[in-house]
Amino acid sequence: MKRVLKYIGILLVLILVSGAAWLFYQFEHPPELSPYTSLAMPEAAAPEAAGQQVRVTFLGVATLLIDDGETAIMTDGFFTRPGRMTVLTGEVAPDPALIAQTLKRAGVHQLAAVITGHSHYDHALDSPEVAKQTGALLVGSGSTANIGRGWGLPEQSIRTVHGGDELDFGRFHLKFIKSQHAPTGFTGGEIGKPLTPPARATDYKEGDSYSILVQHGQYSLLVQTSAGFVEGALKGVHADAVFLGVGTLGMQPEAFRQAYWKQVVQTVGARRVFPIHWDDFTRPLAQDLVALPFPFDDFTTSMNFIIKNGKQDKVEIRMAPAWRRIDPFAGL
């Protein structure tokens, strides 16, 4: 009996070691980005006339700097990007110095608004500090508001929105449409009181999720920060371009992926799609972006899916390289 237990113990150790080795290999060998190099959107010049042309800069996860040369707004503003072990076993907090450094690199001096799609830490952790450093209004759900309060942001710098609300910043007209997070173990929950960091990553509950419609002149873009949807919520909404959250999309059933594409891309009549929220957000933004590794996501499956559907529906699939200012409507 002792010999049997010994063999079982050895077998369990071997399984654990093999599993750890497999995970380490996956973390060190993320999916290749080279097959999608040809999809990269070219650099665009600064707007020729203030207020007339929109430029978007992708800064990882669902952080987008949207600027028309007159007014600048930002979604999420997540720059601290705590490491994997900190997220899993420790507490997270904004890094003001790193945030300042990143804003400087992006050429950001002032923002009219910092808008969060939902309140998970990889979207809302840094938003109050970004608002503080840029003089922006922090815009989001009640949960986002409590993240702002926990960071000491004054009430006049916080704007709570609900589904159907509309706001104007310069020539940008924003509409907030109730959405839903991708179905994961972290979906749901509210932040019911001021959240003061450092705190566990899991303390940053989703709160309400929004599809954010940004209209500017004759064009409009939709920012979908998470790969979830509310059926029929976008009916009657038009967007020329969609910045499409694909995080964990590759891990979902094919039927879910098809429903997501139909509800978010087909419904709004998009002519161009940019995948976002595909990168490993536990790596510093100062390093080159890499895709989120398995088993956290299946990036290759996500890309194959949207490229295939794009061809079928005559929707152009493009990549927005980090730090590169692009014209999302060029040629549309």
C-alpha positions in Angstrom: 0.0 0.0 0.0 2.9 2.4 0.9 4.5 1.7 -2.5 1.2 2.5 -4.3 0.9 5.8 -2.4 4.5 6.6 -3.2 3.8 6.0 -6.9 0.7 8.1 -6.7 2.6 10.9 -5.0 5.3 10.8 -7.7 2.7 10.9 -10.4 1.0 13.9 -8.9 4.3 15.7 -8.6 5.1 14.9 -12.3 1.7 16.2 -13.3 2.2 19.5 -11.4 5.7 20.0 -12.8 4.5 19.2 -16.3 1.6 21.6 -15.9 3.8 24.4 -14.6 6.3 23.8 -17.5 3.4 23.9 -20.0 2.1 27.2 -18.5 5.6 28.7 -18.5 6.1 27.7 -22.2 2.7 29.3 -23.1 3.6 32.6 -21.3 7.0 32.8 -23.0 5.7 31.9 -26.5 2.6 34.1 -27.1 0.8 33.9 -30.4 2.6 35.4 -33.4 1.6 38.8 -34.6 3.5 38.6 -37.9 0.6 37.1 -39.9 -1.3 40.4 -39.4 1.5 42.8 -40.3 -0.2 43.6 -43.6 -3.3 44.7 -41.7 -1.5 47.6 -40.0 -3.1 51.0 -40.6 -0.6 53.6 -41.8 0.5 56.6 -39.8 -1.7 59.6 -40.4 -0.6 63.3 -40.3 -1.9 65.6 -37.7 -5.3 67.1 -38.5 -4.9 69.8 -41.1 -7.5 72.0 -39.5 -8.4 72.0 -35.8 -11.7 70.3 -35.1 -12.1 68.8 -38.6 -10.4 65.4 -38.7 -10.3 62.6 -36.2 -7.1 60.8 -35.3 -7.0 57.7 -33.0 -4.0 56.3 -31.2 -4.1 52.8 -29.7 -2.3 52.5 -26.4 -3.0 48.9 -25.4 -6.0 47.0 -24.0 -9.0 49.3 -24.7 -7.1 52.6 -24.3 -7.7 54.9 -27.2 -6.6 58.5 -27.6 -9.2 60.2 -29.8 -8.2 63.7 -31.0 -9.4 66.2 -33.6 -6.7 68.8 -33.1 -9.0 70.8 -31.0 -10.4 68.4 -28.4 -8.9 65.2 -27.1 -10.7 62.4 -25.2 -9.5 59.0 -24.0 -11.1 55.7 -23.3 -9.9 53.9 -20.1 -6.4 55.3 -19.9 -4.8 52.1 -18.4 -1.0 52.5 -18.2 0.3 51.0 -15.0 -0.2 47.4 -16.2 0.8 45.5 -13.0 2.7 42.2 -13.5 1.0 38.8 -13.5 2.1 37.8 -10.1 1.0 41.1 -8.6 -2.4 40.7 -10.1 -2.8 37.1 -9.0 -1.4 37.3 -5.5 -1.0 41.0 -4.5 -2.6 44.3 -4.7 -2.7 46.9 -7.5 -2.5 50.6 -7.5 -1.9 53.4 -10.1 1.7 54.5 -10.7 1.4 58.3 -11.1 5.0 58.7 -12.4 4.6 56.0 -15.0 1.2 57.5 -16.0 2.8 60.9 -16.5 5.7 59.4 -18.5 3.2 57.5 -20.8 1.0 60.5 -21.3 4.1 62.6 -22.3 5.2 59.9 -24.8 1.7 59.9 -26.3 1.8 63.7 -26.6 -1.1 64.2 -24.2 -1.2 67.5 -22.3 -4.9 68.0 -21.7 -8.0 65.8 -22.1 -11.6 66.8 -22.0 -12.7 63.4 -20.7 -11.5 60.0 -19.7 -14.2 57.5 -20.4 -14.3 54.0 -19.0 -16.2 51.2 -20.8 -16.5 49.3 -17.5 -14.7 49.2 -14.1 -12.4 46.2 -14.1 -8.8 47.2 -13.1 -7.4 46.8 -16.7 -9.8 49.6 -17.7 -10.4 51.8 -14.7 -7.4 51.5 -12.4 -5.6 54.5 -13.7 -8.5 56.6 -15.0 -8.8 58.9 -12.0 -5.1 59.7 -12.1 -5.2 60.3 -15.8 -8.1 62.6 -15.2 -6.2 64.4 -12.5 -3.0 64.9 -14.6 -4.9 66.1 -17.7 -7.7 68.1 -16.1 -10.2 65.7 -17.7 -13.7 64.7 -16.5 -13.9 61.1 -15.4 -16.9 59.5 -17.1 -18.3 56.1 -16.4 -20.7 54.1 -14.3 -21.4 54.4 -10.6 -18.7 51.9 -10.0 -16.2 54.0 -11.9 -17.3 57.0 -9.9 -16.4 55.2 -6.7 -13.0 54.4 -8.1 -12.5 58.1 -8.7 -13.7 58.9 -5.2 -11.4 56.4 -3.7 -8.5 58.1 -5.4 -9.5 61.5 -4.1 -11.0 62.9 -7.2 -13.4 65.8 -6.4 -17.1 65.3 -7.3 -17.0 68.1 -9.9 -14.4 66.0 -11.9 -16.7 62.9 -11.9 -19.6 62.3 -14.2 -21.8 59.2 -13.7 -23.6 58.0 -16.9 -26.3 55.5 -17.6 -27.4 53.7 -20.7 -28.9 56.1 -23.2 -27.0 59.2 -21.8 -25.3 61.5 -24.3 -22.5 64.0 -23.8 -20.6 66.5 -25.9 -16.9 67.3 -25.7 -16.0 69.9 -28.3 -17.2 68.5 -31.7 -17.4 64.9 -30.3 -20.8 63.7 -29.5 -20.9 60.6 -27.3 -23.7 58.2 -26.6 -23.5 55.5 -24.0 -25.4 52.2 -24.8 -25.8 49.6 -22.2 -23.7 46.5 -23.0 -22.3 43.5 -21.2 -18.9 42.1 -20.4 -17.6 39.0 -22.1 -18.8 35.9 -20.2 -15.8 35.1 -17.8 -15.4 34.4 -14.2 -14.9 38.1 -13.5 -18.1 39.3 -15.1 -20.6 41.2 -13.0 -20.6 42.9 -9.6 -20.7 46.5 -8.5 -18.3 48.8 -6.5 -20.8 50.2 -4.0 -18.4 52.5 -2.1 -15.2 54.4 -2.7 -12.4 52.0 -3.6 -9.0 53.1 -2.3 -5.9 51.4 -3.7 -3.8 49.5 -3.2 -6.5 46.8 -3.6 -6.9 43.4 -5.0 -7.5 43.3 -8.8 -10.7 41.4 -8.1 -12.0 44.3 -6.0 -12.5 46.2 -9.3 -15.9 44.8 -10.2 -17.4 45.3 -13.7 -20.2 47.7 -12.8 -22.2 48.7 -15.8 -20.6 48.1 -19.2 -21.2 50.4 -22.2 -20.8 50.5 -25.9 -19.5 54.0 -26.6 -20.6 55.7 -29.8 -18.4 58.6 -30.8 -19.8 60.8 -33.5 -17.8 63.6 -35.2 -19.1 65.4 -38.3 -20.3 62.9 -40.9 -18.4 59.9 -39.3 -18.9 57.8 -36.2 -17.0 55.1 -34.5 -18.0 52.6 -31.9 -15.7 51.5 -29.0 -16.6 48.1 -27.7 -14.3 47.6 -24.8 -15.3 44.0 -24.0 -16.4 41.0 -26.1 -19.9 41.0 -24.8 -23.2 42.4 -25.9 -26.9 43.0 -25.1 -29.0 41.6 -27.8 -30.7 44.3 -29.8 -29.1 47.2 -27.9 -27.3 48.6 -31.0 -30.4 48.4 -33.3 -30.7 51.7 -35.1 -27.1 52.7 -34.3 -24.7 53.4 -37.2 -20.9 53.3 -36.9 -18.5 53.5 -39.8 -15.7 51.9 -37.8 -15.7 49.7 -34.7 -12.9 49.3 -32.3 -13.8 45.7 -31.3 -12.8 44.2 -28.0 -11.7 40.6 -28.6 -10.3 39.7 -25.2 -11.4 36.0 -24.5 -13.4 35.9 -27.7 -11.2 33.0 -28.9 -12.2 31.0 -25.8 -15.9 31.4 -26.4 -18.1 28.9 -28.4 -18.5 29.6 -32.1 -22.2 30.4 -31.7 -21.3 33.2 -29.2 -18.6 34.6 -31.6 -21.2 34.7 -34.4 -23.8 36.4 -32.2 -21.2 38.9 -31.1 -20.2 39.8 -34.7 -23.9 40.1 -35.7 -24.9 42.2 -32.8 -21.9 44.6 -32.7 -20.5 44.7 -36.3 -23.3 43.8 -38.7 -26.0 45.7 -36.8 -24.2 49.0 -36.9 -23.2 48.6 -40.6 -19.5 48.9 -39.9 -17.2 49.2 -42.9 -14.0 48.8 -40.9 -13.1 46.9 -37.7 -10.0 47.3 -35.5 -9.5 44.5 -32.9 -8.5 45.9 -29.4 -8.0 44.3 -26.0 -6.0 41.5 -27.5 -2.6 42.3 -25.8 -1.1 40.9 -22.7 -1.8 43.7 -20.2 0.6 42.3 -17.6 3.5 43.5 -19.7 4.8 47.1 -19.5 3.5 49.3 -22.3 7.1 50.5 -22.8 7.7 47.0 -24.3 6.4 45.8 -27.7 2.8 44.5 -27.3 2.3 40.8 -27.5 -0.9 38.8 -27.7 -2.5 37.5 -24.5 -1.2 33.9 -24.1 -3.1 30.7 -23.8 -4.8 29.7 -21.5 -6.1 33.2 -20.9 -7.2 33.6 -24.5 -6.9 32.1 -28.0 -5.8 35.1 -30.1 -5.3 33.2 -33.3 -8.8 31.8 -33.2 -10.2 35.4 -32.6 -8.3 36.8 -35.5 -9.1 34.0 -37.9 -12.8 34.4 -37.0 -13.0 38.2 -37.6 -10.9 38.0 -40.8 -13.2 35.3 -42.2 -16.3 37.2 -41.2 -14.9 40.4 -42.5 -14.3 38.9 -45.9 -17.8 37.5 -46.0 -19.5 40.8 -45.0 -17.1 43.0 -47.0 -15.9 44.6 -43.7 -12.2 45.7 -43.7 -10.2 44.3 -40.9 -7.2 46.6 -39.8 -4.8 46.7 -37.0 -4.0 49.9 -35.1 -0.3 49.6 -34.0 0.4 51.0 -30.6 1.5 54.6 -30.4 0.7 55.2 -34.1 -1.8 58.0 -34.8 -4.2 56.7 -37.5 -7.2 58.0 -39.4 -9.9 55.4 -38.7 -12.1 56.7 -41.6 -9.4 57.0 -44.3 -10.8 55.8 -47.6 -14.3 55.0 -46.3 
